Amino acid sequence: MILDSYQDDHRFFNTNFFAPTGDGQYQAYRGDLVITDGGLDDKGHPNPPEDTLRGSVILANDKIRMLIGSLDEVDLFPKLLARFQADFADDIVIMLFAVNARESARIQVGSVEATIIPLVQGVPWNEAIDALALEKSDFKGYAPADKLTIVFREFQSYNARGPLKSMDQLLMDTTQEKRMAWGAV
């Protein structure tokens, strides 16, 4: 499956979990997805990535079927597409949160519409569950990987809000918001 190659190529960072679904039909991943590599150190070990899709939620078989995550800047969206669009299924569902997006919007990606939602602080998984109107009880008793299939099924009937924008419009319609860093200094 496609995500095995991602793990081998160090495209995963800060992994929460990476596991097959109970039926073996998909692989599920939660963690950060590397958009721009950080290169290698002098010992040949990978440096931390320059850019990631934070808190990504990915369901895939031979192609990526569902992609959810948070971008620090809308400007990273074209880079994300350049690196991963060839691995997208024709019917992929995409929900991206962006710190500096001015408003919710839809954008054409291949044969599907991706959803872009402003989010300065928050966890993409929690925000996606809220957007899809899922409840905690919907996941009770399911393994982590199988919870992603529940989100994927619900996503099939999701109607995104916001205007349909071109990539140029999306990239121009931003704010000055930055992700707030907090914690130990």
Backbone bond lengths (Angstrom), bond angles and torsions (degrees), N, CA, C in turn:
res aa  C-N    CA-C-N  psi(-1)  N-CA   C-N-CA  omega(-1)  CA-C   N-CA-C  phi
1 M - - - 1.454 - - 1.530 109.36 -
2 I 1.319 115.34 156.71 1.464 121.44 -170.93 1.528 113.01 -60.74
3 L 1.327 117.90 -35.10 1.462 119.33 -176.21 1.526 113.06 -70.61
4 D 1.333 117.71 -20.89 1.469 119.35 174.18 1.526 110.15 -61.06
5 S 1.330 116.23 -40.77 1.469 119.47 179.44 1.527 110.80 -68.65
6 Y 1.335 117.43 -31.99 1.462 120.58 177.59 1.526 110.28 -64.00
7 Q 1.317 115.79 -42.16 1.459 119.28 179.03 1.533 110.11 -65.31
8 D 1.313 116.56 -43.71 1.469 120.97 179.72 1.529 112.27 -63.59
9 D 1.334 116.77 -33.11 1.466 122.21 -177.89 1.534 113.16 -91.28
10 H 1.326 117.59 9.71 1.472 123.34 178.96 1.531 112.02 60.42
11 R 1.320 116.58 39.21 1.467 119.89 176.59 1.523 111.53 -88.62
12 F 1.322 116.89 -7.37 1.460 121.97 175.96 1.522 108.83 -99.34
13 F 1.337 115.43 143.83 1.457 121.45 179.89 1.520 107.18 -146.72
14 N 1.319 117.48 140.31 1.472 121.74 -178.14 1.528 110.82 52.61
15 T 1.301 116.52 54.02 1.462 122.20 -176.65 1.525 111.74 -67.10
16 N 1.331 115.63 128.66 1.461 122.19 172.44 1.520 108.10 -85.46
17 F 1.334 116.27 -52.47 1.464 121.35 170.99 1.517 110.40 -158.82
18 F 1.315 115.20 156.31 1.458 124.20 175.44 1.519 105.06 -144.48
19 A 1.341 116.25 111.67 1.463 119.60 -172.91 1.522 110.32 -154.91
20 P 1.327 116.49 156.55 1.465 119.72 173.44 1.525 109.68 -75.92
21 T 1.328 115.86 153.60 1.461 119.54 173.13 1.524 108.45 -72.68
22 G 1.313 115.82 162.97 1.461 120.76 -176.64 1.513 113.87 -57.66
23 D 1.334 117.37 -33.78 1.466 120.44 -179.77 1.532 112.27 -85.99
24 G 1.332 117.25 -4.43 1.462 121.39 178.81 1.516 114.48 75.38
25 Q 1.331 117.08 4.29 1.464 121.25 -177.03 1.535 112.60 -76.38
26 Y 1.325 116.62 -30.05 1.464 121.60 -175.97 1.524 110.87 -132.52
27 Q 1.326 114.23 166.13 1.451 121.94 165.38 1.521 106.26 -113.07
28 A 1.319 115.79 143.46 1.456 121.69 -178.50 1.521 109.09 -120.67
29 Y 1.325 115.30 140.29 1.465 120.75 -180.00 1.513 109.37 -137.49
30 R 1.330 115.32 137.26 1.462 121.90 167.96 1.513 107.70 -132.19
31 G 1.303 115.73 131.80 1.461 123.79 -178.49 1.514 107.42 155.32
32 D 1.304 117.80 -162.32 1.461 120.97 178.32 1.526 109.51 -93.91
33 L 1.323 115.74 143.22 1.460 122.66 178.06 1.530 107.84 -108.31
34 V 1.312 116.91 125.17 1.466 121.66 -175.70 1.532 110.35 -74.46
35 I 1.327 115.61 119.56 1.463 121.51 175.65 1.527 109.40 -91.10
36 T 1.337 116.35 -49.77 1.464 121.93 179.01 1.521 108.60 -122.48
37 D 1.322 116.13 118.65 1.462 121.48 179.76 1.525 111.02 -63.50
38 G 1.316 115.36 156.11 1.460 121.05 175.93 1.513 112.86 -96.47
39 G 1.324 117.07 6.31 1.460 120.64 -178.84 1.521 111.08 79.29
40 L 1.308 115.80 -170.27 1.464 121.77 -178.67 1.524 110.04 -114.82
41 D 1.330 115.71 147.06 1.461 118.97 175.15 1.526 109.68 -80.13
42 D 1.326 117.15 -177.64 1.467 120.35 -175.63 1.525 113.47 -68.36
43 K 1.332 117.23 -11.70 1.469 120.98 176.57 1.529 111.97 -99.34
44 G 1.324 116.04 1.73 1.458 120.10 179.13 1.513 114.69 87.07
45 H 1.335 117.25 8.31 1.460 121.00 177.84 1.528 109.48 -88.36
46 P 1.332 117.52 146.25 1.463 118.83 -179.94 1.530 112.17 -67.39
47 N 1.327 116.21 134.91 1.462 122.04 171.46 1.519 108.49 -76.85
48 P 1.338 117.87 163.42 1.466 119.10 173.91 1.530 109.80 -57.54
49 P 1.316 117.58 146.01 1.466 120.15 -178.75 1.522 112.06 -66.47
50 E 1.323 115.06 154.38 1.461 120.74 175.80 1.522 110.65 -77.32
51 D 1.330 116.84 -41.53 1.467 121.81 -178.13 1.520 109.54 -136.19
52 T 1.332 115.74 139.69 1.465 120.33 176.53 1.519 110.77 -136.30
53 L 1.315 114.81 159.20 1.454 122.05 165.18 1.519 103.64 -90.29
54 R 1.320 116.26 104.09 1.465 121.45 -173.47 1.525 111.35 -72.85
55 G 1.323 114.13 144.33 1.459 119.66 175.55 1.511 112.87 56.71
56 S 1.319 117.31 35.17 1.463 119.51 -175.22 1.525 111.79 -67.60
57 V 1.299 113.97 148.81 1.460 124.29 178.14 1.522 105.07 -127.33
58 I 1.328 116.73 114.71 1.463 120.49 -174.12 1.516 109.74 -128.55
59 L 1.317 115.71 132.76 1.460 122.79 172.35 1.522 106.16 -121.71
60 A 1.334 116.56 127.18 1.466 119.61 -174.85 1.517 111.10 -149.93
61 N 1.329 114.11 155.50 1.466 121.60 165.69 1.529 104.43 -121.46
62 D 1.319 118.62 -112.20 1.466 118.72 174.92 1.530 111.63 -77.85
63 K 1.328 117.12 -12.27 1.467 124.14 176.24 1.529 108.15 -137.42
64 I 1.330 116.72 160.62 1.461 121.06 176.39 1.518 108.11 -77.40
65 R 1.316 116.43 123.35 1.464 122.20 -177.58 1.527 111.98 -98.85
66 M 1.351 116.81 -31.86 1.462 121.18 -179.27 1.521 108.74 -141.02
67 L 1.340 115.75 134.84 1.455 121.70 178.55 1.523 108.78 -136.89
68 I 1.319 115.59 120.67 1.461 123.23 177.29 1.522 106.38 -130.68
69 G 1.323 117.85 142.94 1.457 119.85 176.67 1.516 111.52 174.32
70 S 1.331 115.40 -179.64 1.456 121.77 -176.33 1.525 110.86 -121.77
71 L 1.320 115.07 131.28 1.463 122.69 176.69 1.524 109.18 -102.37
72 D 1.330 117.01 137.28 1.463 120.08 175.88 1.522 110.91 -66.65
73 E 1.329 116.13 -30.90 1.462 121.91 178.96 1.521 109.25 -144.89
74 V 1.315 116.54 144.30 1.462 121.39 176.53 1.528 110.40 -57.78
75 D 1.340 117.06 -30.45 1.472 121.54 -179.77 1.525 113.12 -58.05
76 L 1.326 117.98 -18.48 1.468 121.00 179.11 1.530 112.29 -79.33
77 F 1.317 117.51 -14.30 1.464 120.51 -177.28 1.534 112.13 -60.21
78 P 1.346 119.63 -48.01 1.472 118.48 177.15 1.535 112.85 -60.31
79 K 1.329 117.53 -35.93 1.470 120.63 177.17 1.527 110.73 -65.37
80 L 1.324 116.10 -40.83 1.465 120.97 177.26 1.525 110.04 -60.22
81 L 1.326 116.13 -45.81 1.464 120.26 179.39 1.527 111.28 -64.32
82 A 1.322 117.20 -42.14 1.468 120.41 -179.15 1.524 111.00 -60.04
83 R 1.306 116.58 -36.77 1.465 119.65 -176.59 1.524 113.04 -84.46
84 F 1.344 118.16 -33.12 1.460 119.09 -168.90 1.530 116.31 -120.65
85 Q 1.320 119.31 -13.75 1.464 120.08 -173.60 1.522 113.15 -58.40
86 A 1.306 118.64 -32.48 1.472 120.86 178.91 1.525 111.60 -62.42
87 D 1.327 117.03 -20.89 1.464 121.79 -179.96 1.524 112.91 -95.12
88 F 1.329 118.14 0.88 1.460 121.66 -179.11 1.525 110.93 -77.71
89 A 1.326 116.35 138.18 1.460 121.38 170.32 1.528 107.99 -69.02
90 D 1.315 116.76 156.14 1.467 120.43 179.63 1.523 112.18 -61.72
91 D 1.332 117.02 -27.69 1.464 121.44 -177.93 1.529 112.13 -110.80
92 I 1.331 116.81 29.01 1.464 121.29 -179.85 1.528 110.81 -56.84
93 V 1.322 115.89 147.63 1.463 121.24 171.90 1.526 106.66 -111.50
94 I 1.338 115.66 131.69 1.468 121.51 -174.40 1.523 109.66 -130.69
95 M 1.334 115.68 127.14 1.459 122.23 172.79 1.525 106.77 -131.82
96 L 1.333 115.31 112.57 1.453 120.30 -179.85 1.521 109.83 -116.89
97 F 1.305 115.12 137.29 1.453 122.36 175.01 1.522 106.42 -103.49
98 A 1.317 117.04 137.72 1.464 120.41 -178.54 1.521 109.25 -132.20
99 V 1.313 115.33 132.23 1.458 121.60 -176.62 1.525 110.98 -59.84
100 N 1.316 117.92 -42.00 1.464 119.96 -173.72 1.531 114.08 -105.65
101 A 1.322 118.08 19.26 1.471 119.98 174.19 1.529 108.26 -72.21
102 R 1.311 117.09 135.30 1.458 120.96 -178.17 1.532 111.92 -75.28
103 E 1.331 115.96 -37.17 1.462 120.47 -177.61 1.520 109.26 -152.41
104 S 1.318 115.04 163.78 1.462 119.09 174.01 1.517 108.48 -64.26
105 A 1.323 115.76 142.79 1.460 120.27 -178.22 1.521 109.36 -153.10
106 R 1.308 113.92 164.61 1.463 121.56 173.78 1.522 106.71 -118.03
107 I 1.324 115.54 146.33 1.459 119.76 178.58 1.516 108.42 -140.82
108 Q 1.322 115.92 138.55 1.462 121.10 -179.89 1.523 110.02 -73.79
109 V 1.325 116.24 125.49 1.468 123.07 176.13 1.517 106.08 -127.25
110 G 1.321 116.41 102.42 1.462 119.20 -175.54 1.512 109.47 63.39
111 S 1.319 116.34 -124.79 1.463 120.77 -177.67 1.525 113.07 -95.77
112 V 1.334 117.78 5.32 1.465 120.85 -177.52 1.525 110.66 -126.70
113 E 1.332 114.76 165.98 1.457 120.75 174.93 1.519 109.09 -102.46
114 A 1.315 116.37 129.90 1.462 121.83 173.12 1.522 107.99 -92.58
115 T 1.310 115.94 149.67 1.454 122.37 177.43 1.523 108.82 -104.74
116 I 1.330 116.66 130.67 1.464 122.64 176.00 1.527 106.62 -116.79
117 I 1.338 116.51 128.06 1.462 121.70 -176.46 1.528 108.72 -129.56
118 P 1.350 118.25 132.34 1.465 119.69 177.03 1.533 110.62 -65.80
119 L 1.340 116.44 137.78 1.465 121.01 177.48 1.522 108.33 -161.14
120 V 1.337 116.48 108.93 1.459 120.70 179.03 1.522 109.72 -81.89
121 Q 1.307 117.46 -46.77 1.464 122.96 179.03 1.517 108.44 -129.31
122 G 1.301 117.00 143.64 1.455 120.93 177.66 1.510 110.64 143.37
123 V 1.308 114.41 169.53 1.457 122.10 -179.05 1.527 108.14 -106.56
124 P 1.329 118.56 122.24 1.466 120.42 -176.96 1.531 113.72 -52.45
125 W 1.323 117.75 -40.98 1.467 120.93 179.22 1.527 110.35 -57.64
126 N 1.329 117.24 -50.01 1.464 121.17 -179.21 1.522 111.51 -64.74
127 E 1.313 116.43 -42.02 1.465 120.38 -179.30 1.530 111.39 -66.29
128 A 1.322 117.33 -38.60 1.469 120.75 177.93 1.522 110.52 -65.47
129 I 1.320 116.65 -42.14 1.468 120.66 178.19 1.524 109.95 -59.99
130 D 1.341 116.59 -42.85 1.465 120.24 177.51 1.527 111.01 -63.66
131 A 1.329 117.20 -45.55 1.469 121.06 -179.06 1.526 111.48 -61.65
132 L 1.323 116.65 -33.76 1.465 121.50 -179.39 1.526 112.33 -88.45
133 A 1.332 117.00 1.08 1.470 123.69 178.76 1.530 112.42 59.02
134 L 1.318 115.95 38.46 1.462 120.67 175.06 1.523 108.96 -91.38
135 E 1.320 115.70 153.18 1.459 122.20 -179.77 1.518 109.78 -113.47
136 K 1.312 115.98 159.37 1.461 121.36 177.41 1.529 110.94 -55.28
137 S 1.310 116.76 -36.65 1.472 121.24 -178.66 1.533 111.97 -65.60
138 D 1.324 117.81 -23.17 1.467 120.95 178.32 1.524 111.99 -65.45
139 F 1.330 116.82 -20.25 1.464 121.69 -175.72 1.529 113.56 -106.62
140 K 1.319 116.18 -4.68 1.467 120.01 -174.26 1.529 111.04 -60.13
141 G 1.325 115.40 128.83 1.455 121.50 176.77 1.520 115.22 86.11
142 Y 1.319 117.74 -0.17 1.466 120.68 -179.32 1.528 110.91 -99.18
143 A 1.311 116.13 147.19 1.465 122.14 174.61 1.530 108.61 -69.45
144 P 1.333 118.04 155.63 1.470 120.17 -178.91 1.529 114.17 -51.53
145 A 1.320 118.41 -44.40 1.471 120.50 -178.91 1.525 111.27 -64.99
146 D 1.321 116.84 -37.16 1.463 120.21 -179.32 1.523 112.23 -71.77
147 K 1.323 117.46 -23.69 1.462 120.38 175.25 1.530 110.29 -63.08
148 L 1.322 116.50 -32.89 1.461 119.78 178.00 1.523 111.63 -67.17
149 T 1.326 117.73 -33.68 1.469 119.56 177.44 1.523 110.67 -68.21
150 I 1.336 117.33 -31.81 1.469 120.75 176.11 1.526 109.46 -64.67
151 V 1.327 116.79 -45.57 1.465 121.00 177.90 1.529 109.93 -62.26
152 F 1.320 116.96 -43.33 1.466 121.67 179.63 1.531 111.17 -59.37
153 R 1.316 117.25 -46.07 1.477 120.46 178.72 1.523 111.03 -61.18
154 E 1.323 116.95 -43.64 1.462 120.42 -179.32 1.530 110.82 -66.88
155 F 1.305 116.30 -34.07 1.461 122.27 -179.56 1.530 111.33 -61.93
156 Q 1.319 118.14 -27.40 1.466 122.17 -177.97 1.530 112.01 -59.27
157 S 1.335 117.24 -29.55 1.467 120.35 -178.73 1.533 112.36 -107.86
158 Y 1.314 117.61 11.52 1.464 121.82 -178.38 1.526 110.55 -73.86
159 N 1.321 115.86 132.61 1.463 121.65 175.47 1.519 108.33 -109.25
160 A 1.311 116.24 106.63 1.463 121.48 -177.69 1.520 110.62 -68.36
161 R 1.326 114.52 149.40 1.459 120.77 177.03 1.518 108.86 -103.05
162 G 1.303 114.37 160.92 1.458 119.98 176.82 1.509 111.80 105.76
163 P 1.326 115.29 158.67 1.462 120.23 -179.22 1.526 111.87 -70.51
164 L 1.321 115.39 153.89 1.461 121.56 173.03 1.530 106.91 -80.70
165 K 1.339 116.42 123.74 1.460 120.88 -176.78 1.519 110.45 -121.90
166 S 1.323 114.55 155.73 1.465 120.24 170.71 1.530 107.27 -80.71
167 M 1.315 116.97 166.59 1.463 119.87 177.75 1.522 110.27 -60.97
168 D 1.331 117.20 -41.30 1.469 120.18 179.30 1.524 111.16 -60.75
169 Q 1.334 117.05 -44.06 1.462 120.37 178.45 1.524 110.94 -62.30
170 L 1.318 116.00 -43.29 1.460 120.80 -179.49 1.528 110.72 -61.34
171 L 1.324 116.83 -44.02 1.461 121.13 -177.92 1.530 112.83 -69.79
172 M 1.331 117.23 -27.19 1.463 120.69 -179.96 1.524 112.11 -86.02
173 D 1.313 117.70 -26.71 1.466 121.66 -174.46 1.531 110.30 -92.94
174 T 1.329 115.27 70.55 1.462 120.77 -177.27 1.525 110.48 -125.21
175 T 1.323 115.16 169.91 1.460 122.00 176.40 1.530 108.70 -112.19
176 Q 1.309 116.35 -178.12 1.465 122.05 176.67 1.531 111.83 -94.04
177 E 1.326 117.56 7.98 1.468 121.64 -178.22 1.522 110.95 -58.52
178 K 1.315 115.19 143.24 1.464 122.69 175.71 1.525 107.84 -128.51
179 R 1.315 115.67 149.61 1.465 119.94 176.47 1.523 108.15 -64.15
180 M 1.319 115.79 132.31 1.456 121.40 178.91 1.520 109.28 -81.09
181 A 1.305 116.74 122.74 1.466 121.03 175.51 1.521 107.68 -94.28
182 W 1.324 115.58 131.29 1.457 119.25 178.53 1.518 108.87 -146.68
183 G 1.292 115.05 164.98 1.460 120.20 -177.26 1.512 109.61 123.42
184 A 1.312 116.89 -159.56 1.460 121.39 -178.69 1.521 110.33 -63.31
185 V 1.307 115.54 139.66 1.461 121.01 -179.39 1.517 109.50 -111.20
